[in-house]
Amino acid sequence: MVQWSNTEVAVFVVVLFAIGFKLWSVWHVQICAKASREGKLIFLGLVSGLTLFAVAAKFFISYQMSI
């Protein structure tokens, strides 16, 4: 079982807020820019896809370092 320190929990919460802020800011910019439906899907899909990749890579690297 993994033991999380208070610092790791705080970093995890901050990363969640950063991801939420990133998605909100992209959503807000595309509304202000009056982007087309395709533009919205590209921006949100690209940002969410890259975010998921980065989070998965972080977990994979952390797992490999703990072995």
N, CA and C of each residue as an Amber inpcrd file, in Angstrom:
protein
   201
   0.8450000  -1.1810000   0.0000000   0.0000000   0.0000000   0.0000000
   0.8900000   1.2440000   0.0000000   0.4540000   2.2400000  -0.7210000
   1.2370000   3.4670000  -0.8620000   0.9230000   4.4070000   0.3030000
   1.9760000   4.9300000   0.9080000   1.8250000   5.9180000   1.9790000
   2.0740000   7.3120000   1.3890000   1.0740000   8.1660000   1.3860000
   1.2020000   9.5200000   0.8350000   1.5140000  10.4870000   1.9760000
   2.5320000  11.3040000   1.7590000   2.8470000  12.3290000   2.7530000
   1.9360000  13.5400000   2.5220000   1.9300000  14.4500000   3.4830000
   1.1080000  15.6540000   3.3480000   1.5430000  16.4840000   2.1380000
   2.8400000  16.5100000   1.8670000   3.3490000  17.2750000   0.7230000
   2.8690000  16.6730000  -0.5860000   2.8740000  15.3510000  -0.6980000
   2.3970000  14.7000000  -1.9210000   0.9180000  14.9420000  -2.1470000
   0.1430000  14.9310000  -1.0900000  -1.2900000  15.2180000  -1.2140000
  -1.4960000  16.6620000  -1.6590000  -0.7380000  17.5790000  -1.0980000
  -0.8540000  18.9890000  -1.4800000  -0.4770000  19.1870000  -2.9450000
   0.5850000  18.5330000  -3.3950000   0.9940000  18.6460000  -4.7990000
  -0.0820000  18.0680000  -5.7060000  -0.6600000  16.9470000  -5.3270000
  -1.7280000  16.3270000  -6.1100000  -2.9180000  17.2720000  -6.2530000
  -3.3090000  17.9280000  -5.1710000  -4.4320000  18.8690000  -5.2080000
  -4.0960000  20.0660000  -6.1020000  -2.8800000  20.5800000  -5.9930000
  -2.4670000  21.7120000  -6.8240000  -2.4600000  21.3220000  -8.3030000
  -2.0000000  20.1160000  -8.6170000  -2.0100000  19.6550000 -10.0110000
  -3.4380000  19.5410000 -10.5250000  -4.3540000  19.0470000  -9.7060000
  -5.7620000  18.9700000 -10.1240000  -6.3240000  20.3660000 -10.4110000
  -6.0150000  21.3310000  -9.5430000  -6.4700000  22.6970000  -9.7880000
  -5.8440000  23.2720000 -11.0600000  -4.5730000  22.9830000 -11.3130000
  -3.9060000  23.4760000 -12.5200000  -4.5470000  22.8950000 -13.7760000
  -4.8860000  21.6110000 -13.7440000  -5.5520000  20.9940000 -14.8890000
  -6.9260000  21.6090000 -15.0940000  -7.6560000  21.8070000 -14.0060000
  -8.9720000  22.4460000 -14.1060000  -8.8790000  23.8570000 -14.6540000
  -7.8850000  24.6110000 -14.1950000  -7.7080000  25.9760000 -14.6940000
  -7.3420000  25.9780000 -16.1690000  -6.5040000  25.0330000 -16.5850000
  -6.1170000  24.9510000 -17.9910000  -7.3390000  24.6780000 -18.8700000
  -8.1610000  23.7140000 -18.4770000  -9.3560000  23.4000000 -19.2650000
 -10.3390000  24.5650000 -19.2630000 -10.5120000  25.2290000 -18.1040000
 -11.4150000  26.3760000 -18.0520000 -10.9120000  27.5070000 -18.9370000
  -9.6070000  27.7750000 -18.9150000  -9.0810000  28.8910000 -19.7040000
  -9.2250000  28.6320000 -21.1980000  -8.9970000  27.3940000 -21.6390000
  -9.1910000  27.0730000 -23.0590000 -10.6570000  27.2210000 -23.4320000
 -11.5540000  26.7470000 -22.5680000 -12.9900000  26.8730000 -22.8230000
 -13.3920000  28.3410000 -22.9040000 -12.8730000  29.1660000 -21.9930000
 -13.2100000  30.5860000 -21.9600000 -12.6820000  31.3110000 -23.2030000
 -11.4600000  30.9950000 -23.6150000 -10.8770000  31.6500000 -24.7920000
 -11.6500000  31.2870000 -26.0510000 -12.0460000  30.0200000 -26.1880000
 -12.7770000  29.6430000 -27.3930000 -14.1590000  30.2910000 -27.4380000
 -14.7540000  30.5610000 -26.2930000 -16.0380000  31.2870000 -26.2780000
 -15.8220000  32.7410000 -26.6810000 -14.7990000  33.3880000 -26.1180000
 -14.5080000  34.7890000 -26.4500000 -14.1060000  34.9460000 -27.9080000
 -13.4320000  33.9330000 -28.4720000 -12.9950000  34.0070000 -29.8640000
 -14.1040000  33.5890000 -30.8290000 -15.2160000  33.1300000 -30.2860000
 -16.3450000  32.6490000 -31.0930000 -15.8720000  31.5870000 -32.0870000
 -15.1720000  30.6000000 -31.5670000 -14.6280000  29.5200000 -32.3920000
 -15.7480000  28.6460000 -32.9290000 -15.5000000  28.0530000 -34.0860000
 -16.4740000  27.1350000 -34.6770000 -16.4870000  25.8340000 -33.8770000
 -17.4450000  24.9890000 -34.2100000 -17.5580000  23.7210000 -33.4940000
 -16.2910000  22.8860000 -33.6650000 -15.7470000  22.8700000 -34.8700000
 -14.5320000  22.1050000 -35.1230000 -13.3540000  22.6660000 -34.3290000
 -13.2600000  23.9780000 -34.2710000 -12.1910000  24.6110000 -33.5010000
 -12.2900000  24.2780000 -32.0290000 -13.5110000  24.2800000 -31.4940000
 -13.7050000  23.9300000 -30.0860000 -13.2530000  22.5040000 -29.8130000
 -13.6500000  21.5840000 -30.7010000 -13.2820000  20.1890000 -30.5040000
 -11.7780000  19.9840000 -30.6030000 -11.1310000  20.6940000 -31.5260000
  -9.6870000  20.5640000 -31.6750000  -8.9810000  21.0670000 -30.4240000
  -9.3450000  22.2790000 -29.9760000  -8.6720000  22.8410000 -28.8080000
  -8.9100000  22.0050000 -27.5610000 -10.1640000  21.6970000 -27.2730000
 -10.4530000  20.9380000 -26.0600000  -9.9070000  19.5200000 -26.1480000
 -10.0040000  18.9000000 -27.3200000  -9.4700000  17.5480000 -27.4880000
  -7.9670000  17.5120000 -27.3710000  -7.3070000  18.4730000 -27.9860000
  -5.8500000  18.5180000 -27.9330000  -5.3650000  18.7840000 -26.5130000
  -5.9620000  19.7490000 -25.8570000  -5.5340000  20.0850000 -24.4930000
  -5.8310000  18.9400000 -23.5350000  -7.0170000  18.3540000 -23.6060000
  -7.3330000  17.2640000 -22.6850000  -6.4990000  16.0240000 -22.9940000
  -6.2350000  15.7490000 -24.2790000  -5.3990000  14.6090000 -24.6410000
  -3.9740000  14.7660000 -24.1400000  -3.4060000  15.9500000 -24.3270000
  -2.0460000  16.1890000 -23.8430000  -1.9790000  16.1550000 -22.3210000
  -3.0260000  16.6400000 -21.6730000  -3.0690000  16.6090000 -20.2090000
  -3.1170000  15.1700000 -19.7070000  -3.9670000  14.3520000 -20.3170000
  -4.0420000  12.9500000 -19.9120000  -2.7100000  12.2320000 -20.1510000
  -2.0650000  12.5340000 -21.2750000  -0.7600000  11.9350000 -21.5540000
   0.2600000  12.3350000 -20.4940000   0.2890000  13.6110000 -20.1320000
   1.2510000  14.0900000 -19.1400000   1.0090000  13.4600000 -17.7760000
  -0.2480000  13.3460000 -17.3740000  -0.5590000  12.7400000 -16.0700000
  -0.2000000  11.2580000 -16.0820000  -0.5140000  10.5580000 -17.1720000
  -0.1700000   9.1380000 -17.2670000   1.3440000   8.9460000 -17.2470000
   2.0790000   9.8120000 -17.9390000   3.5360000   9.7190000 -17.9450000
   4.0980000   9.9630000 -16.5490000   3.5150000  10.9160000 -15.8230000
   3.9760000  11.2100000 -14.4610000   3.7740000  10.0040000 -13.5520000
   2.6000000   9.3590000 -13.6500000   2.3460000   8.1870000 -12.8290000
   3.2670000   7.0290000 -13.2120000   3.4990000   6.8490000 -14.5100000
   4.3730000   5.7700000 -14.9640000   5.8010000   5.9860000 -14.4650000
   6.3000000   7.1990000 -14.6010000   7.6620000   7.5000000 -14.1420000
   7.7620000   7.3330000 -12.6310000   6.7650000   7.7970000 -11.9000000
   6.7730000   7.6310000 -10.4370000   6.7690000   6.1580000 -10.0630000
   5.9670000   5.3750000 -10.7800000   5.9050000   3.9370000 -10.5020000
   7.2520000   3.2770000 -10.7770000   7.8720000   3.6160000 -11.9110000
   9.1530000   3.0170000 -12.2570000  10.2500000   3.4080000 -11.2720000
  10.1940000   4.6180000 -10.7650000  11.2100000   5.0670000  -9.8090000
  11.0260000   4.4040000  -8.4370000   9.8130000   3.9710000  -8.1350000
   9.5640000   3.3620000  -6.8340000   9.9220000   1.8810000  -6.8040000
  10.1570000   1.2760000  -7.9630000  10.4840000  -0.1580000  -8.0160000
  11.8750000  -0.4020000  -7.4880000
